[in-house]
Amino acid sequence: MKICHTLLCMNPGGAEKVVATLSNYWIKNGKEIEIIIFVGENYPIFYKLDPRIKIHKLDLYGESNNIFEAIIRSYRIIKRLIKIYKDINPNVIIAHGNREITLATISSIFTKNKLVGYIHNDQSKFYKDKSMIWRTLEKIIYPLTNKLVILDDVIKNNLPFFSQKKSIEVNNPVDDDYYSNDKLSETKNIIHVGSFIKRKNQACLIKAFSKIEKKHNDTNLILIGEGPEKKNCEQLTKELGVNKKVNFVGNTENVKDYLKKSSLFVMPSYSEGMSIAILESLAVGLPLITTNFSPFHKKITLNGKNGYLVNVNDESAMAEKIDLILRDDELRYNMSEVSRRISKEYSVEKISEKWDEIFREV
């Protein structure tokens, strides 16, 4: 069976990590995998991929200054996709991301390939395209897909009406390398993994950390990721006097090693899809503190069992729960075991079985 992923890039990110995890697993189990990305050589592949996976770089990514540029760029992408789809003739195309699903679906109509759209977010206002043209295109094009993969049934109501029947709930997978029976680290570090963008709201976590860091002299805050809000967050740590205890790591392939040296994962975001960072933290066995906005957070964080849910932007409640977990060793270790049990539902082997059902249906 030949599968062709289509997405913007393979930069550090949740959708990109899903593509890497599934692709590496599938090719080891007899499937042929090709990946099309819209960017060019200026955007290197961040994740390690099996050398048998073929990559096609369109080099057609860029911001459009007006509607005419957008139309021309989209036309060029569709034209290139049609050519590649005809050349490789995949059994199934999996398109990742709202605009990518739209452009790939239009292309697949001409090549008569089966297409599954993979929606990686919760379709909230933080994700929805601001362009009326793209929103209109989604309403027209999404119903033409064979399937739409969503991360939670709650998301279905936010999809265009005529495409809701095409939706099917599938969890994101966790790479086998993250699963471990090692005891939770005795180093009481707090960790967060995510791009430095406003939606991720790292500032709230930094403020919460500043409220408890004097109680926990042996605790540091580890922040992994890059993005436009990083400088503001670095400045905030200086203003709050915690800069010496906050480690800005940047993007790293070593995320697993940092997770294993931590004892608590915190996700302070305003909105979230099915966060790969959270799933990987569960596999390592970390307790969680997450915001209660996301349907995924509510599903994965069992309040009082493997962590706590807090209101969005409530640094006082976040600080209280961080303090509670850090000062109670028994609670922390018990939560760690629950996280490990939950994580088994997200193994790449188990998720791949669900995908095999989808492939049979389409």
C-alpha positions in Angstrom: 0.0 0.0 0.0 1.3 3.5 -0.9 0.5 6.5 1.3 1.3 10.1 0.4 1.3 12.7 3.2 0.7 16.3 2.1 1.5 19.2 4.5 3.2 22.5 4.8 6.6 21.5 6.2 8.4 19.2 8.6 9.4 21.8 11.1 9.1 21.2 14.8 5.4 20.8 15.5 2.6 18.4 16.5 1.3 17.6 13.0 4.8 17.1 11.7 5.7 14.8 14.6 2.6 12.7 13.9 3.6 12.4 10.2 7.1 11.3 11.2 5.9 8.8 13.8 3.2 7.2 11.5 5.5 7.2 8.5 8.4 5.5 10.3 6.1 2.9 11.8 4.2 2.2 8.5 7.3 1.8 6.3 8.7 -0.7 8.8 5.5 -2.6 8.5 5.5 -2.9 4.7 3.8 0.3 3.5 5.3 2.7 0.9 5.5 6.3 2.2 6.0 9.5 0.3 5.7 13.0 1.8 5.0 16.2 0.0 5.7 19.5 1.7 5.0 23.0 0.3 8.3 24.6 1.5 11.7 24.4 -0.1 15.3 23.8 1.0 15.2 26.7 3.4 13.1 24.6 5.7 15.1 21.5 6.6 13.4 18.3 7.8 13.5 18.4 11.6 12.4 14.9 12.5 14.4 11.8 11.7 12.7 9.8 8.9 13.5 6.3 7.6 15.7 6.8 4.5 13.2 4.8 2.4 10.7 7.6 2.7 10.7 9.9 -0.3 10.3 13.6 0.2 8.9 16.1 -2.4 9.6 19.8 -1.8 7.4 22.1 -3.8 9.2 25.3 -2.7 6.0 27.3 -3.1 5.4 28.5 0.4 5.1 32.2 1.1 2.8 35.0 2.3 0.6 36.6 -0.3 0.3 40.4 -0.3 -3.1 40.3 -2.0 -5.8 38.0 -3.3 -4.3 37.8 -6.8 -1.0 36.5 -5.4 -2.9 34.0 -3.2 -4.8 32.7 -6.2 -1.6 32.4 -8.3 0.3 30.6 -5.5 -2.6 28.2 -4.8 -2.9 27.5 -8.6 0.8 26.6 -8.7 0.5 24.3 -5.7 -2.5 22.5 -7.1 -0.7 22.1 -10.5 2.4 20.6 -8.8 0.3 18.4 -6.6 -1.7 17.0 -9.5 1.6 16.1 -11.3 3.1 14.4 -8.3 -0.1 12.5 -7.4 -0.3 11.3 -11.0 3.4 10.2 -10.9 3.3 8.3 -7.7 -0.4 7.2 -7.8 -0.9 6.6 -4.0 -3.6 4.4 -2.7 -4.4 7.1 -0.1 -3.4 10.8 0.3 -3.4 12.1 3.8 -3.5 15.9 3.9 -2.6 17.7 7.2 -3.9 21.2 8.0 -6.9 23.3 7.0 -5.5 25.0 3.8 -3.5 21.9 2.9 -6.7 19.7 3.0 -8.4 22.2 0.7 -5.6 22.3 -1.9 -4.9 18.6 -1.8 -8.6 17.7 -2.1 -9.0 19.9 -5.2 -5.9 18.2 -6.7 -7.1 14.7 -5.9 -10.4 15.3 -7.7 -8.3 15.6 -11.0 -6.2 12.6 -10.2 -9.1 10.5 -8.8 -7.1 9.5 -5.7 -8.7 8.8 -2.3 -8.0 11.5 0.2 -8.2 11.7 4.0 -8.1 15.1 5.7 -6.3 15.2 9.0 -7.5 18.1 11.2 -4.9 18.5 14.0 -6.6 21.3 16.0 -9.8 22.0 17.8 -11.1 24.5 15.2 -11.4 27.2 17.8 -11.0 30.9 16.9 -7.2 30.5 17.5 -7.1 28.2 14.5 -9.8 29.2 12.2 -8.6 30.9 9.1 -9.3 34.7 9.1 -9.8 34.8 5.4 -13.5 34.6 4.3 -12.4 33.0 1.0 -10.6 30.1 2.7 -13.5 29.6 5.2 -15.9 29.4 2.2 -13.6 27.0 0.3 -13.5 24.7 3.4 -17.3 24.6 3.4 -17.3 23.6 -0.3 -14.3 21.3 -0.4 -14.3 19.4 2.9 -17.4 17.4 2.0 -15.5 16.1 -1.1 -12.9 14.3 1.1 -13.3 10.6 1.7 -12.8 11.0 5.4 -11.9 13.8 7.9 -9.8 12.6 10.9 -10.6 14.7 14.0 -9.1 14.4 17.5 -12.3 14.6 19.5 -16.0 14.3 18.7 -16.6 17.8 20.1 -14.7 19.2 17.1 -17.3 17.8 14.7 -19.7 20.6 15.5 -17.1 23.1 14.4 -16.7 21.6 11.0 -18.7 22.7 7.9 -22.1 21.1 8.2 -22.0 18.9 5.1 -18.6 17.5 6.1 -19.5 16.4 9.6 -20.7 12.9 8.4 -17.2 12.4 6.9 -15.5 12.8 10.3 -14.0 10.0 12.3 -12.2 10.3 15.7 -8.6 9.1 15.8 -6.0 9.7 18.5 -2.5 11.0 17.7 0.2 8.4 18.2 3.2 8.3 20.5 6.6 7.1 19.3 7.6 3.8 21.0 10.9 5.4 22.1 9.0 7.5 24.7 7.6 4.6 26.6 9.6 3.7 29.7 9.2 1.9 33.0 11.8 4.1 34.6 10.8 5.6 37.9 9.7 9.2 37.9 12.7 11.5 38.2 13.5 12.7 41.7 14.6 16.0 40.1 11.6 18.2 40.7 11.9 20.1 37.4 8.8 21.5 35.7 8.7 21.2 31.9 6.7 22.7 29.0 7.2 21.9 25.3 5.6 24.1 22.7 6.1 26.9 20.2 6.4 30.4 21.7 3.1 31.8 20.3 0.4 33.7 22.1 -2.0 30.7 22.1 0.5 28.6 24.1 0.6 31.3 26.9 3.9 30.4 28.4 3.8 33.8 30.2 1.1 32.4 32.5 3.3 29.4 33.5 6.3 31.8 34.1 4.1 33.9 36.4 2.9 30.8 38.2 6.5 29.5 38.6 7.5 32.9 40.1 4.9 32.4 42.9 6.3 29.0 44.1 10.0 29.0 43.2 11.2 30.2 46.6 9.3 27.3 48.3 11.2 24.9 46.0 14.8 25.8 45.8 15.7 22.6 43.9 13.1 23.2 41.2 13.8 24.7 37.7 11.4 25.5 34.9 12.4 24.1 31.5 10.8 25.6 28.4 11.4 23.9 25.0 10.5 25.6 21.8 11.0 28.6 19.6 8.7 31.4 18.4 7.9 35.1 18.3 6.9 35.3 22.0 10.2 33.8 23.3 11.9 37.2 23.7 8.9 38.5 25.7 9.0 35.5 27.9 12.7 35.9 28.5 12.2 39.5 29.5 9.3 38.5 31.8 11.6 36.0 33.7 14.0 38.9 34.3 11.3 41.2 35.5 10.0 38.5 37.9 13.6 37.7 39.1 13.4 34.0 38.1 15.6 34.1 35.0 18.4 32.1 36.7 15.9 29.2 37.3 14.2 29.2 33.9 16.0 27.3 31.1 15.0 28.3 27.6 16.2 25.2 25.6 15.0 26.1 22.1 14.1 23.4 19.6 15.8 20.1 20.3 15.6 16.5 19.1 16.3 15.5 22.7 12.9 16.2 24.1 12.7 12.7 25.7 15.8 13.3 27.7 14.5 16.5 29.2 11.1 14.9 30.0 12.9 12.1 31.8 14.7 14.6 34.0 11.5 16.3 35.0 8.7 15.4 37.4 5.8 17.6 36.1 4.5 18.8 32.7 2.4 22.0 32.5 0.4 23.1 29.4 -1.0 26.7 30.0 -2.4 27.2 26.5 -5.6 29.0 25.6 -6.4 26.4 23.0 -4.9 23.1 22.0 -5.4 20.1 19.6 -4.2 16.7 20.7 -0.8 17.8 22.0 2.0 15.4 21.1 4.0 17.0 23.9 1.4 16.0 26.4 1.1 12.5 25.0 4.9 12.0 25.2 4.9 13.3 28.8 2.3 10.7 29.7 4.4 8.0 28.2 7.4 9.1 30.3 5.1 9.1 33.3 4.7 12.8 34.1 1.8 14.2 36.1 0.0 17.0 34.2 -1.4 20.4 34.9 -3.4 21.7 31.9 -5.9 24.4 31.2 -9.6 23.4 31.0 -10.4 25.1 27.7 -9.4 22.2 25.4 -11.6 19.1 25.0 -8.4 17.1 24.7 -7.1 18.4 28.1 -10.3 17.4 29.7 -10.0 13.9 28.3 -6.3 13.3 29.1 -6.0 15.1 32.5 -8.0 13.2 35.1 -8.5 15.8 37.8 -6.8 14.6 41.0 -5.7 11.3 39.5 -2.9 12.1 37.1 -2.9 15.9 37.4 -5.1 18.9 37.6 -7.2 21.1 35.3 -7.0 24.9 35.9 -8.8 27.8 34.4 -7.2 29.5 31.4 -4.8 32.3 32.5 -5.2 31.6 36.2 -1.6 31.7 37.3 -2.6 31.6 41.0 -4.5 28.3 40.6 -1.7 26.9 38.5 0.9 27.9 41.1 -1.2 26.2 43.8 -1.4 22.9 41.9 2.3 23.0 41.0 3.1 23.5 44.7 0.8 20.7 45.7 2.3 18.1 43.3 5.9 19.1 44.0 5.7 18.9 47.8 3.8 15.6 48.0 6.1 12.7 46.8 3.4 10.0 47.2 0.9 12.0 45.2 3.4 12.7 42.5 4.4 9.1 42.1 0.8 7.8 42.1 -0.1 10.4 39.4 2.9 9.2 37.4 1.6 5.6 37.3 -1.9 6.8 36.2 -0.3 8.8 33.4 1.6 5.7 32.2 -1.6 3.7 32.1 -3.4 6.4 30.1 -0.6 6.7 27.6 -1.0 3.1 26.5 -4.1 4.1 24.6 -2.0 6.3 22.3 0.8 3.8 21.3 1.6 4.0 17.6 0.8 0.3 17.2 -2.7 0.8 18.6 -3.4 4.0 16.5 -2.1 2.3 13.4 -4.8 -0.3 13.8 -7.4 2.4 13.6 -5.8 3.8 10.5 -5.9 0.4 8.9 -9.7 0.4 9.4 -9.9 3.8 7.6 -7.8 2.6 4.7 -10.1 -0.4 4.3 -13.1 1.9 4.2 -11.8 4.4 1.7 
